[in-house]
Amino acid sequence: MPEGYYSGDKPNPNLRAFVEQHIKERPYDPETNDYDVLAFDKAITTSKDNAIYGIHGYWSKKPYDAIRQYIKHFTKPNDLVLDPFCGSGTTAIASSAEGRQCIAIDLSGAATFITKHVSYPTPQERVIELLRLLRAKIDHDIQPLYTTTNDQTTPPSPNGYTIASGQDCMNRASSCTRRAGSTPTTCLRKPGST
């Protein structure tokens, strides 16, 4: 579990230490505070058609790139952003993308679970490893769905291509059989091939 992550019905025991450390590193002094940011007055053009937005559904989800524009405007790199109703973690993602730290809080266990998992990226190598493990576990169940049999092919051979035309869908892979030695090989000629 990521450091500082907490999900439960009591206050996060790590929150005070996190905020105190942040204050120690970047103390607030009203005498020297130079924060003077005008209201955000730009039109936001955004889309819900991106991988981050489409990763999961959530009833009040906003496009992260819209939130990112606000964070960039109102904060500086390494600032601390507070989202007391984090929902699906959009503010945490946008904060991280802009080089800010974020405290994401929500009463909903589902919200904190989602936020945790979208905010802490999994290394690509780990994702590939998990996909290989998953394939090894389900390949024997899935592979029969992608094989073809007919009178000419024994044992069943992998179906490399399926051609669909209107309502008539016909598996053409099994209709073109060539013999390489004594082993039947199923194929479908691609355009331009012999």
BALOBA-1460 file (C-alpha; in Angstrom, 3 decimals):
// residues 194
<rec num="1" residu="m" x="0.000" y="0.000" z="0.000"/>
<rec num="2" residu="p" x="1.373" y="3.454" z="-0.857"/>
<rec num="3" residu="e" x="2.881" y="5.448" z="1.965"/>
<rec num="4" residu="g" x="0.292" y="7.684" z="3.578"/>
<rec num="5" residu="y" x="-2.675" y="5.840" z="2.063"/>
<rec num="6" residu="y" x="-5.460" y="5.161" z="4.499"/>
<rec num="7" residu="s" x="-8.994" y="3.965" z="4.014"/>
<rec num="8" residu="g" x="-11.335" y="3.703" z="6.931"/>
<rec num="9" residu="d" x="-14.028" y="5.375" z="8.961"/>
<rec num="10" residu="k" x="-11.619" y="7.196" z="11.285"/>
<rec num="11" residu="p" x="-9.253" y="10.125" z="10.596"/>
<rec num="12" residu="n" x="-6.140" y="9.240" z="8.624"/>
<rec num="13" residu="p" x="-3.374" y="8.763" z="11.212"/>
<rec num="14" residu="n" x="-0.747" y="9.782" z="8.611"/>
<rec num="15" residu="l" x="-2.337" y="13.085" z="7.595"/>
<rec num="16" residu="r" x="-0.975" y="15.288" z="10.405"/>
<rec num="17" residu="a" x="2.628" y="14.151" z="9.855"/>
<rec num="18" residu="f" x="2.271" y="14.703" z="6.104"/>
<rec num="19" residu="v" x="0.974" y="18.268" z="6.505"/>
<rec num="20" residu="e" x="3.530" y="19.117" z="9.222"/>
<rec num="21" residu="q" x="6.370" y="17.919" z="6.976"/>
<rec num="22" residu="h" x="5.021" y="20.005" z="4.106"/>
<rec num="23" residu="i" x="4.774" y="23.092" z="6.351"/>
<rec num="24" residu="k" x="8.322" y="22.520" z="7.597"/>
<rec num="25" residu="e" x="9.631" y="22.339" z="4.021"/>
<rec num="26" residu="r" x="7.534" y="25.273" z="2.790"/>
<rec num="27" residu="p" x="6.468" y="27.392" z="5.768"/>
<rec num="28" residu="y" x="3.650" y="29.865" z="5.321"/>
<rec num="29" residu="d" x="4.464" y="33.416" z="6.359"/>
<rec num="30" residu="p" x="1.672" y="35.972" z="5.791"/>
<rec num="31" residu="e" x="4.248" y="38.798" z="5.875"/>
<rec num="32" residu="t" x="6.179" y="37.435" z="2.901"/>
<rec num="33" residu="n" x="3.339" y="35.675" z="1.106"/>
<rec num="34" residu="d" x="3.405" y="36.774" z="-2.513"/>
<rec num="35" residu="y" x="0.393" y="34.756" z="-3.662"/>
<rec num="36" residu="d" x="-1.610" y="37.087" z="-5.861"/>
<rec num="37" residu="v" x="-3.400" y="35.139" z="-8.557"/>
<rec num="38" residu="l" x="-6.269" y="36.603" z="-10.521"/>
<rec num="39" residu="a" x="-9.438" y="34.653" z="-11.098"/>
<rec num="40" residu="f" x="-9.329" y="32.002" z="-13.789"/>
<rec num="41" residu="d" x="-11.022" y="33.672" z="-16.749"/>
<rec num="42" residu="k" x="-10.137" y="31.467" z="-19.709"/>
<rec num="43" residu="a" x="-12.486" y="29.213" z="-21.592"/>
<rec num="44" residu="i" x="-11.678" y="25.563" z="-20.977"/>
<rec num="45" residu="t" x="-11.719" y="23.303" z="-23.985"/>
<rec num="46" residu="t" x="-11.573" y="19.675" z="-23.008"/>
<rec num="47" residu="s" x="-12.743" y="16.245" z="-24.005"/>
<rec num="48" residu="k" x="-13.818" y="13.104" z="-22.231"/>
<rec num="49" residu="d" x="-12.232" y="11.113" z="-25.049"/>
<rec num="50" residu="n" x="-8.901" y="10.159" z="-23.454"/>
<rec num="51" residu="a" x="-7.395" y="7.175" z="-21.689"/>
<rec num="52" residu="i" x="-7.415" y="8.711" z="-18.215"/>
<rec num="53" residu="y" x="-11.087" y="9.688" z="-18.375"/>
<rec num="54" residu="g" x="-12.088" y="6.359" z="-19.891"/>
<rec num="55" residu="i" x="-10.267" y="4.167" z="-17.361"/>
<rec num="56" residu="h" x="-13.387" y="3.788" z="-15.198"/>
<rec num="57" residu="g" x="-16.778" y="5.334" z="-14.627"/>
<rec num="58" residu="y" x="-17.728" y="7.576" z="-11.736"/>
<rec num="59" residu="w" x="-20.939" y="9.559" z="-11.433"/>
<rec num="60" residu="s" x="-19.418" y="13.051" z="-10.986"/>
<rec num="61" residu="k" x="-16.179" y="12.601" z="-12.876"/>
<rec num="62" residu="k" x="-14.655" y="15.609" z="-14.624"/>
<rec num="63" residu="p" x="-12.019" y="15.517" z="-17.387"/>
<rec num="64" residu="y" x="-8.644" y="15.650" z="-15.703"/>
<rec num="65" residu="d" x="-7.177" y="18.094" z="-18.197"/>
<rec num="66" residu="a" x="-9.817" y="20.673" z="-17.181"/>
<rec num="67" residu="i" x="-8.860" y="20.301" z="-13.502"/>
<rec num="68" residu="r" x="-5.200" y="20.404" z="-14.512"/>
<rec num="69" residu="q" x="-5.663" y="23.887" z="-15.985"/>
<rec num="70" residu="y" x="-7.043" y="25.186" z="-12.672"/>
<rec num="71" residu="i" x="-4.210" y="23.602" z="-10.687"/>
<rec num="72" residu="k" x="-1.602" y="25.066" z="-12.998"/>
<rec num="73" residu="h" x="-3.207" y="28.517" z="-12.725"/>
<rec num="74" residu="f" x="-3.773" y="28.650" z="-8.950"/>
<rec num="75" residu="t" x="-0.729" y="26.772" z="-7.634"/>
<rec num="76" residu="k" x="3.033" y="26.522" z="-8.104"/>
<rec num="77" residu="p" x="5.185" y="23.411" z="-8.529"/>
<rec num="78" residu="n" x="5.542" y="21.468" z="-5.248"/>
<rec num="79" residu="d" x="2.472" y="23.176" z="-3.742"/>
<rec num="80" residu="l" x="0.060" y="21.104" z="-1.724"/>
<rec num="81" residu="v" x="-3.428" y="20.652" z="-3.193"/>
<rec num="82" residu="l" x="-6.332" y="19.575" z="-0.968"/>
<rec num="83" residu="d" x="-9.291" y="17.705" z="-2.415"/>
<rec num="84" residu="p" x="-11.651" y="16.888" z="0.478"/>
<rec num="85" residu="f" x="-14.144" y="15.109" z="-1.815"/>
<rec num="86" residu="c" x="-11.759" y="13.249" z="-4.123"/>
<rec num="87" residu="g" x="-14.281" y="10.970" z="-5.805"/>
<rec num="88" residu="s" x="-12.500" y="9.261" z="-8.677"/>
<rec num="89" residu="g" x="-9.123" y="10.915" z="-8.063"/>
<rec num="90" residu="t" x="-9.140" y="13.398" z="-10.927"/>
<rec num="91" residu="t" x="-7.613" y="16.179" z="-8.827"/>
<rec num="92" residu="a" x="-4.895" y="13.843" z="-7.527"/>
<rec num="93" residu="i" x="-3.978" y="12.847" z="-11.093"/>
<rec num="94" residu="a" x="-3.992" y="16.456" z="-12.303"/>
<rec num="95" residu="s" x="-1.925" y="17.589" z="-9.295"/>
<rec num="96" residu="s" x="0.685" y="14.935" z="-9.940"/>
<rec num="97" residu="a" x="0.800" y="15.792" z="-13.640"/>
<rec num="98" residu="e" x="1.555" y="19.414" z="-12.726"/>
<rec num="99" residu="g" x="4.221" y="18.555" z="-10.139"/>
<rec num="100" residu="r" x="2.072" y="19.214" z="-7.068"/>
<rec num="101" residu="q" x="1.413" y="17.066" z="-4.032"/>
<rec num="102" residu="c" x="-2.186" y="16.233" z="-3.225"/>
<rec num="103" residu="i" x="-4.195" y="15.270" z="-0.175"/>
<rec num="104" residu="a" x="-7.215" y="13.372" z="-1.469"/>
<rec num="105" residu="i" x="-9.978" y="12.666" z="1.042"/>
<rec num="106" residu="d" x="-13.372" y="11.046" z="0.666"/>
<rec num="107" residu="l" x="-15.795" y="9.356" z="3.007"/>
<rec num="108" residu="s" x="-16.494" y="6.694" z="0.396"/>
<rec num="109" residu="g" x="-14.238" y="3.667" z="0.548"/>
<rec num="110" residu="a" x="-14.872" y="3.127" z="-3.174"/>
<rec num="111" residu="a" x="-13.654" y="6.657" z="-3.924"/>
<rec num="112" residu="t" x="-10.420" y="6.276" z="-1.953"/>
<rec num="113" residu="f" x="-9.832" y="2.861" z="-3.520"/>
<rec num="114" residu="i" x="-10.239" y="4.259" z="-7.046"/>
<rec num="115" residu="t" x="-8.118" y="7.315" z="-6.236"/>
<rec num="116" residu="k" x="-5.333" y="5.171" z="-4.828"/>
<rec num="117" residu="h" x="-5.202" y="2.967" z="-7.897"/>
<rec num="118" residu="v" x="-5.356" y="5.725" z="-10.507"/>
<rec num="119" residu="s" x="-2.893" y="7.952" z="-8.623"/>
<rec num="120" residu="y" x="-0.094" y="5.430" z="-8.133"/>
<rec num="121" residu="p" x="0.978" y="4.170" z="-11.560"/>
<rec num="122" residu="t" x="2.041" y="0.571" z="-11.938"/>
<rec num="123" residu="p" x="5.405" y="0.127" z="-13.711"/>
<rec num="124" residu="q" x="5.002" y="-1.092" z="-17.300"/>
<rec num="125" residu="e" x="7.133" y="-4.179" z="-16.625"/>
<rec num="126" residu="r" x="4.740" y="-5.224" z="-13.858"/>
<rec num="127" residu="v" x="1.698" y="-4.761" z="-16.113"/>
<rec num="128" residu="i" x="3.307" y="-6.919" z="-18.827"/>
<rec num="129" residu="e" x="4.192" y="-9.572" z="-16.245"/>
<rec num="130" residu="l" x="0.610" y="-9.637" z="-14.925"/>
<rec num="131" residu="l" x="-0.831" y="-9.867" z="-18.447"/>
<rec num="132" residu="r" x="1.446" y="-12.837" z="-19.204"/>
<rec num="133" residu="l" x="0.325" y="-14.552" z="-16.002"/>
<rec num="134" residu="l" x="-3.312" y="-13.896" z="-16.864"/>
<rec num="135" residu="r" x="-2.850" y="-15.275" z="-20.377"/>
<rec num="136" residu="a" x="-1.197" y="-18.413" z="-19.023"/>
<rec num="137" residu="k" x="-4.168" y="-18.954" z="-16.710"/>
<rec num="138" residu="i" x="-6.934" y="-18.418" z="-19.270"/>
<rec num="139" residu="d" x="-5.326" y="-19.470" z="-22.558"/>
<rec num="140" residu="h" x="-6.658" y="-23.036" z="-22.334"/>
<rec num="141" residu="d" x="-10.216" y="-21.673" z="-21.960"/>
<rec num="142" residu="i" x="-9.937" y="-18.981" z="-24.640"/>
<rec num="143" residu="q" x="-7.952" y="-20.824" z="-27.324"/>
<rec num="144" residu="p" x="-10.798" y="-23.205" z="-28.338"/>
<rec num="145" residu="l" x="-12.844" y="-20.138" z="-29.268"/>
<rec num="146" residu="y" x="-10.214" y="-19.259" z="-31.878"/>
<rec num="147" residu="t" x="-9.727" y="-22.651" z="-33.536"/>
<rec num="148" residu="t" x="-11.471" y="-24.190" z="-36.488"/>
<rec num="149" residu="t" x="-12.255" y="-27.724" z="-37.542"/>
<rec num="150" residu="n" x="-13.543" y="-29.324" z="-40.714"/>
<rec num="151" residu="d" x="-13.129" y="-32.583" z="-42.553"/>
<rec num="152" residu="q" x="-9.707" y="-31.618" z="-43.891"/>
<rec num="153" residu="t" x="-8.141" y="-30.365" z="-40.657"/>
<rec num="154" residu="t" x="-7.174" y="-32.691" z="-37.854"/>
<rec num="155" residu="p" x="-6.399" y="-31.672" z="-35.129"/>
<rec num="156" residu="p" x="-8.160" y="-28.290" z="-34.871"/>
<rec num="157" residu="s" x="-6.015" y="-25.435" z="-36.124"/>
<rec num="158" residu="p" x="-5.809" y="-21.821" z="-34.993"/>
<rec num="159" residu="n" x="-8.168" y="-19.414" z="-36.708"/>
<rec num="160" residu="g" x="-6.045" y="-16.551" z="-37.972"/>
<rec num="161" residu="y" x="-8.725" y="-14.672" z="-39.916"/>
<rec num="162" residu="t" x="-12.502" y="-14.359" z="-39.990"/>
<rec num="163" residu="i" x="-14.262" y="-12.617" z="-42.845"/>
<rec num="164" residu="a" x="-17.632" y="-11.032" z="-42.206"/>
<rec num="165" residu="s" x="-19.930" y="-9.756" z="-44.898"/>
<rec num="166" residu="g" x="-23.307" y="-8.320" z="-43.997"/>
<rec num="167" residu="q" x="-25.270" y="-10.814" z="-41.954"/>
<rec num="168" residu="d" x="-23.322" y="-13.705" z="-43.429"/>
<rec num="169" residu="c" x="-20.194" y="-14.416" z="-41.399"/>
<rec num="170" residu="m" x="-18.001" y="-17.207" z="-42.664"/>
<rec num="171" residu="n" x="-14.792" y="-18.541" z="-41.211"/>
<rec num="172" residu="r" x="-12.502" y="-18.694" z="-44.215"/>
<rec num="173" residu="a" x="-9.413" y="-19.893" z="-42.377"/>
<rec num="174" residu="s" x="-10.492" y="-23.519" z="-42.509"/>
<rec num="175" residu="s" x="-11.400" y="-23.434" z="-46.212"/>
<rec num="176" residu="c" x="-7.860" y="-22.925" z="-47.485"/>
<rec num="177" residu="t" x="-5.634" y="-25.827" z="-46.580"/>
<rec num="178" residu="r" x="-2.092" y="-26.272" z="-47.836"/>
<rec num="179" residu="r" x="0.106" y="-29.177" z="-47.033"/>
<rec num="180" residu="a" x="3.654" y="-28.602" z="-45.806"/>
<rec num="181" residu="g" x="5.092" y="-32.101" z="-45.845"/>
<rec num="182" residu="s" x="2.436" y="-34.250" z="-44.188"/>
<rec num="183" residu="t" x="1.201" y="-31.550" z="-41.787"/>
<rec num="184" residu="p" x="-1.893" y="-29.635" z="-42.852"/>
<rec num="185" residu="t" x="-1.475" y="-25.847" z="-42.499"/>
<rec num="186" residu="t" x="-4.488" y="-23.595" z="-42.373"/>
<rec num="187" residu="c" x="-4.219" y="-20.200" z="-44.050"/>
<rec num="188" residu="l" x="-6.079" y="-17.456" z="-45.794"/>
<rec num="189" residu="r" x="-4.458" y="-15.784" z="-48.733"/>
<rec num="190" residu="k" x="-4.089" y="-12.068" z="-48.215"/>
<rec num="191" residu="p" x="-4.563" y="-9.742" z="-51.205"/>
<rec num="192" residu="g" x="-1.470" y="-9.815" z="-53.419"/>
<rec num="193" residu="s" x="-0.188" y="-13.125" z="-52.027"/>
<rec num="194" residu="t" x="0.108" y="-16.362" z="-53.982"/>
